[in-house]
């Protein structure tokens, strides 16, 4: 709240300054829709200087450049499988309903370790329901047991819908998110706990860097989810991946390299807040995000144009933060490693920062009604277990042929 008040105060001071300079500065075309240009927080404001030239004009929202004839392969990526599941009324998937009873009887015995973790969930749910029936608040220790059980149980559905779809016990929101995320994995038969499932890991000699570097690729045999859709796409707040390729595998993004994915004429599906020449400004619920540089001073890149179109349509964009995100000043919202899904944001407005490079600065505001950003506390992602698994994976990668 304090950062938003600072941003508002800075915007008002800038508007007053622009009014005083109106006699010496040429007018610039306003946006086609109502609203001011992005209000940058005071902490990111440049040192006041005497302005002798006009600021780069704000591009009209109706500006639509000619479609490029060729796109990078990762920006045109399609394929993958779309889900058909109603999370408000979860039902077992078709593959589960087709399992015959005699197949279940012949199945190998479930390892005792799995049963122990399952009991943490089912027993915890039972004790929480008993407490509510007695008009008592559930013991927080039971919440901890449930959370531990969820993180170690990726193959089973029993107990999970009873957490995220409970009408009796008010479980902590982050436990509901974990339960829903794991339920969706089970629903897709995605029961492999490996962080890099569906990814072909590789190594190559990088002569420029003078060392080996990893070159990974999507396994064509793995059923990945499409990312060229709007909305959450069945992702949960805080869902985390070690690399962008893993996020593509799960439908969070649809480009293996590019930071903005979208459809010409409609807008962006998702954007990745990563490293770059221009430091973004991140205050959590509000972000000031730079588009990409263009080689043509008369038109922005396709990626930037997707964000311009999103500001016109007001269709929310999926935002993913990375540990390598460059920002002006400290940033507590970055994940410790990898990439995290932080929900849907609307592109409120934008302005042109460098006209000769068509560099646009976009103002994004997080949609209300979503769970908090999972950057601290017991709900933090990545979890200690995820960081440990990532560390082991980096160590094992050294020995790839």
Order of alpha helices (4+ residues) and beta strands (2+ residues): alpha-alpha-alpha-alpha-alpha-alpha-alpha-beta-beta-beta-beta-beta-alpha-beta-beta-beta-beta-alpha-beta-beta-beta-alpha
